[in-house]
Amino acid sequence: EQTVAGGVESKMSISDLLEWYIDNCKITGTKATTIRSYNISKAPLISYFKGIKAKDVTTYHVERFIASETKKHKPKTIKNEVSLLSAAYKKAQRLNMLKTNPCEDAALPQLEKSKVPVLNSDTYDPFVNALLKEEDADFRVAVSLALFCGLRCSEILALTENDISIAFRTVSVNKSRHR
């Protein structure tokens, strides 16, 4: 705490900065799952920036870290790691402990877009015919709402009779259900 208190930026290492930030998150009530995620993300940062003081880290260093991580991890993991570092720097800046945030201008890797399978004319008719043959009416309605209206499972489960208007042929989605 003495290392990071009062703007003593000359002594603060990346390890000190991250530990201070995560401890601060615990105090302010950040969810336990987020804290676990931070603790996982901090390890590669501490390892890479070992021996470099927080005030000396530049955008170049951050981009070199990103480049070194692209061989080991997926873009989402790297973004999480850099996001943690950036959040720690932002908090330290706000408290006048550090002057700059080297993560602000760093080029992050692009996330890979997942391909969503789409029904085409060859797969649409057999799928709908199989659905119509299904004996469970609730299942047919649920799958139809998901397929044709784009509703999520949690939205379908939350529907009530008041949300459906047969006369106007509308479904009002205004809530979702979660365990």
C-alpha positions as CSV (number, residue, x, y, z in Angstrom):
1,E,0.0,0.0,0.0
2,Q,2.9,2.4,0.7
3,T,4.2,1.7,-2.8
4,V,1.1,2.9,-4.5
5,A,-0.2,5.5,-2.0
6,G,0.3,9.2,-2.5
7,G,1.5,9.1,-6.2
8,V,4.8,7.4,-5.6
9,E,4.9,6.4,-9.2
10,S,8.6,5.9,-9.3
11,K,8.5,2.7,-7.1
12,M,5.2,1.1,-8.4
13,S,5.7,-2.0,-10.5
14,I,3.0,-3.5,-12.7
15,S,2.5,-6.2,-10.1
16,D,2.0,-3.5,-7.4
17,L,-0.5,-1.7,-9.6
18,L,-2.5,-4.8,-10.5
19,E,-2.6,-6.1,-6.9
20,W,-3.6,-2.6,-5.7
21,Y,-6.4,-2.4,-8.3
22,I,-7.8,-5.9,-7.6
23,D,-7.7,-5.3,-3.8
24,N,-9.6,-2.0,-4.4
25,C,-12.2,-3.9,-6.5
26,K,-12.7,-6.3,-3.6
27,I,-13.2,-3.5,-1.2
28,T,-15.7,-1.8,-3.5
29,G,-17.8,-4.9,-3.9
30,T,-16.9,-6.2,-7.3
31,K,-18.4,-9.7,-7.9
32,A,-16.3,-12.7,-6.9
33,T,-16.4,-14.1,-10.4
34,T,-14.9,-10.9,-11.8
35,I,-12.1,-10.9,-9.1
36,R,-11.3,-14.5,-10.1
37,S,-11.2,-13.4,-13.8
38,Y,-8.8,-10.6,-12.8
39,N,-6.6,-12.9,-10.9
40,I,-6.3,-15.2,-14.0
41,S,-5.7,-12.2,-16.3
42,K,-3.0,-10.6,-14.1
43,A,-0.5,-13.6,-14.2
44,P,0.7,-13.1,-17.8
45,L,0.8,-9.3,-17.3
46,I,3.0,-9.6,-14.2
47,S,5.2,-12.2,-15.9
48,Y,5.7,-10.1,-19.1
49,F,6.2,-6.7,-17.4
50,K,8.4,-8.1,-14.6
51,G,11.1,-5.6,-13.7
52,I,9.4,-2.7,-15.5
53,K,8.0,0.1,-13.4
54,A,4.4,1.1,-14.1
55,K,5.4,4.7,-15.0
56,D,7.8,3.4,-17.6
57,V,5.4,1.2,-19.6
58,T,4.5,2.7,-23.0
59,T,2.0,1.8,-25.7
60,Y,4.9,0.1,-27.5
61,H,5.3,-2.2,-24.5
62,V,1.6,-3.0,-24.4
63,E,1.6,-3.8,-28.1
64,R,4.6,-6.0,-27.7
65,F,2.8,-7.8,-24.9
66,I,-0.2,-8.3,-27.2
67,A,2.0,-9.6,-29.9
68,S,3.6,-12.1,-27.6
69,E,0.2,-13.3,-26.3
70,T,-1.3,-13.8,-29.8
71,K,0.9,-17.0,-30.1
72,K,-0.5,-18.4,-26.9
73,H,-4.1,-17.1,-26.5
74,K,-7.3,-16.2,-28.3
75,P,-8.1,-12.5,-29.0
76,K,-10.8,-12.5,-26.3
77,T,-8.3,-13.6,-23.6
78,I,-5.8,-10.9,-24.7
79,K,-8.5,-8.2,-24.6
80,N,-9.4,-9.3,-21.1
81,E,-5.8,-9.0,-20.0
82,V,-5.2,-5.6,-21.6
83,S,-8.6,-4.4,-20.3
84,L,-7.5,-5.3,-16.7
85,L,-4.3,-3.4,-17.2
86,S,-6.1,-0.4,-18.7
87,A,-8.6,-0.3,-15.9
88,A,-5.8,-0.3,-13.3
89,Y,-4.1,2.6,-15.1
90,K,-7.3,4.5,-15.4
91,K,-8.0,4.2,-11.7
92,A,-4.4,5.2,-10.8
93,Q,-4.7,8.2,-13.2
94,R,-8.0,9.3,-11.6
95,L,-6.2,9.3,-8.2
96,N,-3.2,11.2,-9.6
97,M,-0.9,8.2,-9.0
98,L,0.1,7.9,-12.6
99,K,0.1,10.4,-15.4
100,T,-0.6,8.3,-18.5
101,N,-2.4,5.1,-19.6
102,P,-0.3,3.3,-22.1
103,C,-3.2,1.0,-23.0
104,E,-5.4,3.7,-24.5
105,D,-3.7,3.8,-27.9
106,A,-2.7,0.1,-28.1
107,A,-4.0,-1.8,-31.1
108,L,-6.0,-4.8,-29.8
109,P,-6.5,-8.0,-31.8
110,Q,-9.8,-8.4,-33.7
111,L,-12.3,-10.8,-32.2
112,E,-13.2,-13.7,-34.5
113,K,-16.8,-13.6,-35.5
114,S,-18.6,-16.8,-35.0
115,K,-20.5,-18.2,-37.9
116,V,-24.2,-18.8,-37.1
117,P,-25.7,-21.6,-39.2
118,V,-28.7,-20.4,-41.2
119,L,-31.5,-22.5,-42.5
120,N,-31.6,-22.5,-46.3
121,S,-34.2,-23.8,-48.7
122,D,-32.8,-27.4,-48.4
123,T,-32.9,-27.5,-44.6
124,Y,-35.9,-25.2,-43.9
125,D,-38.8,-27.4,-45.2
126,P,-37.7,-30.6,-43.5
127,F,-37.1,-28.8,-40.2
128,V,-40.5,-27.1,-40.2
129,N,-42.2,-30.3,-41.3
130,A,-40.5,-32.2,-38.4
131,L,-41.5,-29.4,-36.0
132,L,-45.2,-29.6,-37.1
133,K,-45.2,-33.4,-36.5
134,E,-44.0,-32.8,-32.9
135,E,-46.8,-33.8,-30.6
136,D,-45.9,-31.5,-27.7
137,A,-47.6,-28.2,-28.6
138,D,-45.6,-26.2,-26.0
139,F,-42.4,-27.4,-27.6
140,R,-43.7,-26.5,-31.1
141,V,-44.6,-23.0,-29.9
142,A,-41.3,-22.4,-28.1
143,V,-39.2,-23.5,-31.1
144,S,-41.4,-21.5,-33.5
145,L,-41.0,-18.4,-31.3
146,A,-37.2,-18.9,-31.2
147,L,-36.9,-19.6,-34.9
148,F,-39.3,-17.1,-36.4
149,C,-39.2,-14.3,-33.8
150,G,-35.6,-14.6,-32.7
151,L,-36.5,-14.9,-29.0
152,R,-34.1,-16.3,-26.5
153,C,-35.0,-19.2,-24.3
154,S,-35.1,-17.0,-21.2
155,E,-37.6,-14.6,-23.0
156,I,-39.8,-17.5,-24.1
157,L,-39.9,-18.9,-20.6
158,A,-41.0,-15.6,-19.2
159,L,-44.0,-15.1,-21.6
160,T,-47.5,-15.0,-20.1
161,E,-50.9,-15.1,-21.7
162,N,-51.1,-11.2,-21.4
163,D,-48.0,-11.0,-23.6
164,I,-49.6,-12.7,-26.6
165,S,-52.3,-11.1,-28.7
166,I,-53.9,-13.5,-31.2
167,A,-56.2,-10.7,-32.5
168,F,-53.2,-8.4,-33.4
169,R,-50.8,-11.3,-34.0
170,T,-48.2,-9.8,-31.7
171,V,-46.0,-11.1,-28.9
172,S,-44.8,-8.5,-26.4
173,V,-41.3,-9.4,-25.0
174,N,-40.8,-7.3,-21.9
175,K,-39.0,-9.6,-19.5
176,S,-36.8,-12.6,-19.2
177,R,-36.6,-15.5,-16.8
178,H,-33.4,-16.7,-15.1
179,R,-32.6,-19.1,-12.4
